[in-house]
Amino acid sequence: MPKTWFITGASSGLGFEMAQQLLAQGHKVIATLRRSGPLTQLEQEYRERLDTVQLDLVEPESIVSAVEGAFKRHGRIDVIVSNAGYGLFGAAEELTNEEIDRQIATNLTGSIHLIRAALPLLRKQGGGRIVQVSSEGGQIAYPGFSLYHATKWGIEGFLEAVAQEVAPFGIDVIIAEPGPTGTNFGANLVCAKPMDAYDETPAGAVRRAISEGSFEIKGDAARTVSAIIAAAESETPPLRLALGSTAYSSISKALSARLSALEAQRDVADSADRQDL
């Protein structure tokens, strides 16, 4: 059954691939992008089922009007896909205040504002689905991506709480966690000015791997998007969806290490409980 999907960051990467797949399947798509142009061909081909909206997540005042306008035009939106974002690379010490602020404003607070704008409308219509495109980096961390990880860990914590808050209203939440995927993420990566002090550190090694093209990327964008769409259309969608063998392996390894560390601290944890005398 055709649905109506609202997708941020649809001009490239997973957002563009998702818009293409959904339109080919007969769905309606409201696609947001920061500037007009990238979706011209799709607009010509799917004129009646594609609605493009200019939106920049660093401008919170525009988010509410964009979301409310989309609901007003289309009556019902079944799936909200929070996909817009970008990567910022640099050791924490290398980053500027401006780079930090824009990364957080786009990837974290922008996504929060989007979801908050959609919630009352989803609740009013009796339910719907929210898909947050996060990353394996929402549960693990690579050196040099500290601020990127801060936004992904942050949005995952936000949505884990929101999922519990809105479940009684028939609103489901999916956090998609792709591993390194063949998109233009690397081309859009913002890199801080490097400091010589970090050349021979793990952050420097990751920097070289990225610049030399040796950073391993196994994920396929089309298959990743197909898996996200399938999850969003399932009767009982998962809260978290690891996508790709790299994501599955790295997240599993991280969770196992945390569990082992936690079990080793059992006595310390128990000693922190209040003891009635």
C-alpha positions, 0 to 999 in steps of 0.5 A: 500500500503506497505511503507518504514519506518525509525525508531530510537530506534527500539531495545525495547519499542515502536520502537520495537513494531512498527517495529514488527507491520509494518513488519507483515503488509507488510511494509519495515522497516529501524530500527536503534539501538545502538548495534546489537543483539536485532532484530536478530529474526526479521531479520531472519523472515523478511530478505528482508524487514528489514534493521538494522542500528547501530546509536547512536544519541549522535554522530551527524556525524553518523546521516547524513551518516545513513539517506543518506545511507538509502535513497540511498539503498531504493530509497524512505522513506515514514515515518521517526520515531524519537523514540530513547530516554530515561528517566532521573529522579532526581530533578534538583539539584540532576542531574550531568552535565554529566547526563544533557548533555547526556539527551539533546544530546539524546532526543533533539539535536539527534532528531533535527539532525535526522530530519534536515538530513531527510528534504532535502531528503524528500523534494527532493522526493516530500514529506513524513511524520515525526513522533516524539515520544514525551510524554504527558510530552511535555505539562505537567510536573512531579516533578523529570523529569525536564530535560526529560521534557525540551527535550520533550517541546523543541522538540515539539517547534522545530517541531511545527515551522518545520511543518509550514516550510515544509508543502509547500513541502508535508511533514507532521509532527506528534507529538505523546504524549503517557501517561505512557505506558507499555514498558521498559521505567522504566527499562531504566530510569536513576536515579540521586543520591538522596539527603535527602533534597528531600525525603519529597517533590513531587519529593521524592513522585514520586521517591517512586512511581516509586521504589515501582511500584505504579506509575500508567501505563494505556497505552498499547504499542501495541494499542499505536503503532497501533494508531501512525501508523494509524495517519501516514497513514491517509490523514490528520494527526494531528500535535499532537496526545495524546495517552491514557486516562492519556495523554488526561486527564492530557494535557486537564487539563493543557491546561485549567489551562493555558487558565484560567490563560491567560484570567486572565492576559488579561488586563496586556497583553493588557497594554504591547502593544505599545500605539501610542501617 
